[in-house]
Amino acid sequence: MTTKAMKPKKEKVKTGPFEPEIQAAAERIVEAYDIVMRSEDGRWIGHALEYPEAIGVGNSVQECMTATRECLIAGVGTMLERGQTPPVAARQNLRTEQVNMRLTPEEKALLESRSRAKGFRGVADYMRSAVLAEK
C-alpha cells in the first residue's frame, strides 16, 4: 500500500476590500476599542486593549493611530466574514473573564456564610464587591 503526502489546503487570502456591510460593521466595532500607544526608538506603536495582536506603527501619533485602526478593521472584518465574534469593547464592562480559586472546605464555607450574611447572591458578588470597592 502506498501513501501520498497530502498538501495542506491554503486558505484563500482576501486581497480586495470587504463587502460594504462587513466594512461598516468592522469600523463600528473598532471605533469602540481603546487604543494604547507608546513611543519606542522614535516611532509610535499602537494596539487595542481588546485585540492586542493587531499592531500599528507610525512616525507620529496620528500615523500610528491610522495604521492601528486599519489593522484592527482588517482583523475584525476578517473575523466577521468567517462568522466569528470579534472581541467586545473593553468600555462595555462586560464580564467575560473568569478566575478560578482553590479553597479549603473551611474557606469556602466561610466565604459562603459571609456573603449570605451580607445579602449577596453568591461568593463571586461578595468577593467582587469587597475587592473592587478598594479602587
For each residue, the residues with C-beta under 8 A, 3 or more apart:
1:
2:
3:
4:
5:
6:
7:
8:
9:
10: 13
11:
12:
13: 10
14: 18 78 81
15:
16:
17: 23
18: 14 22 23 26 77 80 81
19: 22 23 81
20: 23 24
21: 24 25
22: 18 19 25 26 77 80 81
23: 17 18 19 20 26 27 73 77
24: 20 21 27 28
25: 21 22 28 29 76 77 80
26: 18 22 23 29 30 73 74 76 77 80 86
27: 23 24 30 31 73
28: 24 25 31 32
29: 25 26 32 33 76 86 89
30: 26 27 33 48 69 72 73 76
31: 27 28
32: 28 29 89 91 92
33: 29 30 48 49 50 51 72 87 89 90
34: 48 49 50 89 90 91
35: 46 47 48 49 65 68 69 72
36: 46 47 48 49
37: 44 45 46 61 64 65 68
38: 44 45 46
39: 42 43 44 45
40: 43 44 45
41:
42: 39 59
43: 39 40 57 58 59 64
44: 37 38 39 40 57 58 59 60 61 63 64
45: 37 38 39 40 55 56 57 64
46: 35 36 37 38 55 56 57 58 64 65 67 68
47: 35 36 51 52 53 54 55 56 68
48: 30 33 34 35 36 51 52 54 68 72 87
49: 33 34 35 36 52 90
50: 33 34 87 88 89 90
51: 33 47 48 54 72 75 76 86 87
52: 47 48 49 55
53: 47 75
54: 47 48 51 68 71 72 74 75
55: 45 46 47 52 68 71
56: 45 46 47 64 65 66 67 68 69 70 71 72
57: 43 44 45 46 64 67
58: 43 44 46 61 62 63 64 65 66 67
59: 42 43 44 63
60: 44 63 64
61: 37 44 58 64 65
62: 58 65 66
63: 44 58 59 60 66 67
64: 37 43 44 45 46 56 57 58 60 61 67 68
65: 35 37 46 56 58 61 62 68 69
66: 56 58 62 63 69 70
67: 46 56 57 58 63 64 70 71
68: 35 37 46 47 48 54 55 56 64 65 71 72
69: 30 35 56 65 66 72 73
70: 56 66 67 73 74
71: 54 55 56 67 68 74 75
72: 30 33 35 48 51 54 56 68 69 75 76
73: 23 26 27 30 69 70 76 77
74: 26 54 70 71 77 78
75: 51 53 54 71 72 78 79 86
76: 25 26 29 30 51 72 73 79 80 86
77: 18 22 23 25 26 73 74 80 81
78: 14 74 75 81 82
79: 75 76 82 84 85 86
80: 18 22 25 26 76 77 83 84 86
81: 14 18 19 22 77 78
82: 78 79
83: 80
84: 79 80
85: 79
86: 26 29 51 75 76 79 80
87: 33 48 50 51
88: 50 92 94 96
89: 29 32 33 34 50 92
90: 33 34 49 50 93
91: 32 34
92: 32 88 89
93: 90
94: 88
95:
96: 88
97:
98:
99:
100:
101:
102:
103: 107 108 111
104: 107 108
105: 108 109
106: 109 110
107: 103 104 110 111
108: 103 104 105 111 112 123
109: 105 106 112 113
110: 106 107 113 114
111: 103 107 108 114 115 123 126 127
112: 108 109 115 116 123
113: 109 110 116 117
114: 110 111 117 118 126
115: 111 112 118 120 121 122 123 125 126 127
116: 112 113 119 120
117: 113 114
118: 114 115 126
119: 116
120: 115 116 123 125 126 129
121: 115 125
122: 115 125 126
123: 108 111 112 115 120 126 127
124: 127 128
125: 115 120 121 122 128 129
126: 111 114 115 118 120 122 123 129 130
127: 111 115 123 124 130 131
128: 124 125 131 132
129: 120 125 126 132 133
130: 126 127 133
131: 127 128 134
132: 128 129 135
133: 129 130
134: 131
135: 132
